[in-house]
Each structure stands twice: as C-alpha cells, then as structure tokens.
Amino acid sequence: MKKKQLQRLKKQIKKNQNSPLRPTPTSYIGQITHYAELFSDFPQIKYLTNNVIEADRLLKQGLLPQPLPKLLLPDNIQDIIFQFLNDRYPQGDRRGDALWEKYSAALPKLDKLLRDFRDYLENTYGMWSYTNFAFINALSQYLAGQPVLEIMAGNGYISKGLRDKNPLQTVYTTDSKAWVKENETGKHPVTEVEALDAIAAIQKYGQQVKYIIMSWAPDKDENDYQILQLLREQFPDVRLLVIGEQNGATNSKRFWNQAQLSQPADLKDVNQALTSFDLIDEQVYLAE
C-alpha cells in the first residue's frame, strides 16, 4: 500500500462522479446494504448507509422518514481507510493490499449511490421534496390549522403528513397528474389526490384557503409564474408557500426573478427541519 495508490483512488472517485450510469430502483437498497456490510469497520460510512436504509424502510411502511444527514462521504475517507489498513497490516502484507484494492473498487460506487438517493426516491416513491417527519411537524405548527391547498402535489406526501398530524385541518390535495403517464410511481399516491391542474385548483379552492403550497414546481415551463400572477390579481390574501431550490433545480427563471420572496422568523423552524441531504439547497419561501 503506497501513497500513489491513494492518489489513484481519489482520481477514480472523481471520474465515477461524472458517470452517466444510475442504479436501478430494484437493486439500489440491496447495493447500499452490501456496501454497509463491506465498510462495517468505518462508522463514518455506516452512519450514512444506515440512514438511507432506515428512510427506505419507513417509506415502504407508508411512514414519513426522519431527516437525513448530508449523504456525502467525508473528504478524508480515503485517508481514514488508508490509515486503518496501515494500523493492521505491515507494508507489503498481501492481506492489507487485497483489502485496499477491494475498498478502492467499492468506494467510488458507494459514493455515487449516496449521491443518487434523491433519484431513487423519485423513481421508487414519486417523492421529489424530501418530506420528512420533523419537517411536517414544523410545517403543521406554522400553518396552525388554517385551511390549505396543495397544488402540483405529486403523490401527496406533504398533504398526507399534514392530515396525519392534524386530522381536523382542511387540506385540499391536487395535481394535474400529467406526469403519471411517464412515471409508474404516480399511479400509487399516498393520499387522495384530485386531478386538477394548478390554475383550476386555485380557481376552485382559492376562496376557501389561507395557504397554498407549491412544492418542486418544474423548471421546464412558466406555470409557476402564471400561478403567482393569478394569486396577485384574484387572491391577494392567500399566502403562497414555495418549496424548492432558488435559481436551481426547481421552478422557472421567470418565477425566481419576479417573485417577492421572504423567509420570516416564523418559517425558521420549518426550514431547519426540512434539511437537504445532498447538494440541492431545498428551502421554504413565502412568495408574493
């Protein structure tokens, strides 16, 4: 085991991060479990893989998962592994060299799997925004039982969470369901979702709600901007809560440019509970 091997591993990880290949949903958790066992001597890795496995277990049971840590391997994980092996095997020991090669081959694959967890959630559960238990608790407290309309609800994770938390709260859940034709997961909503596009839903329920929740609006069209204009013109008293990444993975550029965004103090707990587990900076905003 030499320093040059460590340098090669780092180059290999960088190369694999740019690979276009993605794990298939049916094999994803199996691969994560495999690497959790392989790297069982490294608590820094076990902590990440165990969080992924537990989140998947809860979702399979129809429950909301807990918040996740950043699913990124520590920057110094190669050095940690290198030191671990050096402490146990003398230089030139074939056993140590064999383990080094095994870890070297597996580490870039695990790194990519962790980075692909959001894709796994989308493809397996139709969950785009990571709707965790703590976030729903904080959001429910923020809404204080006021009637809510969720537009572009997808499979309805946010609405279901709010209903479970406060059964007395009025929650209208709507989605155009246009995406269902392209995504099998859309055929398995977790709560009742009314087939209405966002504009129709607002026109139907706008007079009956205090808040509208728009989560992870697509960045391919300007429907979100049209929604903003409709609320300004016809429903000025309704508050629009936007969940997404500003000028990033969600919503149109026109929306981010034209919306008046704020994060008042009473939204602080909601944003702290949302937490992002990857490089996407997902947050909650009030938009006017």
Number of C-alpha atoms within 10 A of each C-alpha: 20 11 10 9 14 17 11 11 20 16 12 16 20 12 11 15 15 9 9 6 9 12 16 12 16 10 9 18 20 12 15 21 15 14 20 21 13 16 18 13 12 15 11 14 22 19 14 19 24 14 17 20 15 14 19 20 15 13 15 13 9 11 17 23 21 17 19 18 14 15 22 17 18 13 8 9 15 20 13 14 19 20 12 15 18 17 11 11 15 13 13 10 12 12 12 20 18 12 14 22 13 12 18 21 14 15 23 20 19 22 19 20 24 22 19 16 19 18 19 23 19 17 17 20 21 23 22 20 19 22 20 22 19 19 23 24 17 20 22 20 16 15 14 11 16 14 17 25 25 25 28 25 28 28 26 24 26 29 26 22 23 22 17 12 16 16 12 12 17 17 22 20 26 25 21 19 19 13 13 15 10 9 13 13 19 22 14 13 16 19 15 13 22 15 15 18 17 22 18 15 21 24 13 11 14 21 12 14 19 17 20 23 21 21 24 20 22 15 17 10 14 15 19 24 19 15 18 20 17 15 21 13 9 13 17 14 13 19 17 23 19 21 21 23 19 21 15 14 15 19 26 20 17 16 22 18 12 13 15 12 17 13 13 9 8 11 16 13 16 21 19 14 20 24 21 19 19 17 10 15 14 23 20 24 20 19 17 17
